[in-house]
Amino acid sequence: MTPEEQERELQRRERAASRLFSGRVDFLLSAPQLKFLPDPICPEVAFCGRSNVGKSSLLNALTGRKAIARASVTPGRTQELNFFDVGGEPGGKPLFRLVDMPGYGFAKAPVKVVERWKNLVKSYLRGRPVLARNLVLVDSRHGLKDVDREMMKMLDEAAVGYRIVLTKTDKIKASELERVANKVADEARKHVAAYPELHLTSSEKGMGIEALRAAVVADALGESWFDAG
């Protein structure tokens, strides 16, 4: 395939993913404990990251909605798994689900809250057979922090494949972004479950959003979905 053909194929996939996300995207439920998880009837793609990493903004940009995911007023306040149905007919089985995981790295949270978060997340990651991929969001202004590394280790141990998504890339200079991206990529290669490709995004400017949509759809439904329609 020539470079021009590759570019056309990427654009075709991005358009298909955008059409899918322009359809049904519905909030399903919040699960503060495992017993409240929805039935595992379809693939799930989960999003995690430090508090204030821009997770809510990214989910809103990804789904093309203004408030599908609401940012908590107090970082670390929301300690639930939030599920969203994507695709399929309203009221019917969705094609897949997005899972908004609780933010981590909140310095002011009580010890009990942190332990509850760890137990909920670990149990979800290790015991959710329909979890297709996890996206680890990293603020491009700060790069990887120890709490991110702890999350990556947790995903490695749970054998859950994950992509690293750099957020807020419009907030730093191009030279600094390149330095941070290279450093994060070098470290990601040391993790067995990390996907080798980084995603550079800006929810505010829309940069990298279309490519990330296509990646999420491929993770959830497989590459063959793009050829089925």
N, C-alpha and C positions, 0 to 999 in steps of 0.2 A: 504494500500500500504506500503510495507516494505521500509526502508531507501534506499536499493539498487534499488528498483523499482522507487522510487522517483528521485533518481539521474539519472537513465536512461531516465526517462521522461523529466527531465530538459535538459539533453543533446540533446534529440530528438528535443525539442522545439528550443533550441539554434541553432541547425543545420538547421532547417527549416527557421528560421529567417535570418540566414546568407545567405542561398540560395536566399531568397527574395531580400536582399540588394545587392547581387552580380549581380543582374539583373539591370533593369532600375532604375536609380536615376538621374533625370534631373532637372537643374535649370529652373524654370518657369518664375518668374518675381519678381520685387521689388515693393512694394507698400508704397510710402511715405504718402499717404492719403487713407482714407477708400474707396473713389470712385475708387481706382485702385486695390482693392482686386479682386482676381479671383472668378469666380462663385463657390458657395459652393456645388460642385458636389461629394465630397468624404470626409471621415474623415480627420481631421488635428491633428497633435501632435506638440505643440509649445515648443520651448526652450528659456529660459530667464536666465539672470544672470548678475552680476556686470561686468563692463568692466574689461578685463584681467582675467576673471574667467576660461578661457580655452574653451569657447563655440565653437569657430571655430575648434579647435583641436579635440574636442569631436565629432562634427558633421562629420568631416573628418574620424575619426576612426570608427564611427558608420556605415558610408556608405562605408567604405573601399576605399575611394578616397583620393587623396593627396591634392586637392584644391577645393573640392565642395563648401566649405565655406571659404572665404578669410578673414583673420584677418585684421581689419582696422589699418592703420599705427598710427593714433591718436585715443586713446580710446574715445568712445562716439561720434565719427565722423559719423558713419552710423546710421541714424535715420529712417530706413525703415524696413518693414516686408518682409523678403525674403522667397519665397515659392519654394519647391522642390517636384517634382512628384516622387513617389516611386511605382514600380510594374506596371503591365499592359503592353500592347503593346506600342511601341514608336508611339507617335502621337495620341494615344487613351486615354481613361479615365484611370487615375492612380488608384491603389488600395487605396492609401492614400497620404497625403502630410506632409512633415516636414516644420515647420515654424520657421525660425531663427529671433527671436525678437531683437530689438535694446538693446544693453547693457545699464545698468543703473548704477548710483552711480558715474558718472563722475564729478569730483570736478571743473574742469575748464570750463565746458559748460555754456553758457549764460542762464539766467533765461528763456528766450523765448524758447530756445531749449528744456530745461527740461519740460516746460509746454506742448510743442508740443508733446513730447514723452509720457507724462502722458495721454494726451487726446487721442492720437492714440491707445495706449495700452489698456486703459480703454474701449474705444469704441469697439475695436476688441474683447476683452474678454467677454464683456456683450452682444454683438450683433452677435456673430458667432455661429450659431446653430450646425455646423459640428465640432466644436472644441471638440475633444474627451478627451484630457489630456494636461496638461502643465508640463514641467519639469523645476524645479527651480535648477539651478546649483550654488553650494556653494564651494568656495575654502577651501579645508580641512585644509590649513595652518592658516586660519583666522576664520573659523566658521561663524555663522550667524552675519551679520551686520544689523544696523537699516534699511538700504535700502532693504535688503532681507526681513526683517519683514514687511516692507511697501508693498512689492510685494506680500507676503503671505496673508496679510490682504486684498489686492485688489482682489486676487483670491478667498478668502473666501467669500467676498461680491458679487463677480460675480458668485458664485456657480460653479466654475470650479475646478474639481479635479486635484490634482497635486502630482507629485513625487519629492522628494528632492534627488539630485545627488551630492555627494561629488566628486570634481575633484582634480587632482594632488596628489593623495594619496601616490604616490611614493616619494614625496618630504619631508615627515615627518616620524618620528619614529613610529613604530607600537603602542607603548604605548600611544603616543600623539594622534594618529589617533583614537584609541579606546576611549580616553577621549572626543575628539571633536565629534565623532559619537554619543556617548551616550548623550552628552549635546544637540546636534541638534535633536536627536530623542525625547528626553524629551520635548523639546519645540514644536516640530511638533505635538505631541499628543494634544496640546492645540488648534490646528487649525482644524476646522470642515472639510475643504476640502483637508487636507493633507493626502496622502497615508501613512500608518504606516511603510512601509518598506523603508529603506534608500538604495541607490545604491552607492557603493564605487568604484570609477573608476580612472584609469590612462590612458590617451590617449597615452602617450609615451610608456608605458610598455604593454598596451593592457589589463590591469586588469579590470575585471567587464564589459567589452564591450559586450561580447557575451550575458551575462545575461540581459544587458540593451536593446540590440536589441530585444530579445524575449519579454521583457516587453513593448517596444514601439509597436511591432506588435500586441500584445494582447490588448493593449489600443485602437489601431486604428481599428482592424478588429474583435476583440472578441476572446475568448478562442476557440470557435468552429473552427476557421480558421486552427488551428494546426491539426485538425482531418479530415478536408475536403479533404486534398491532400493525 
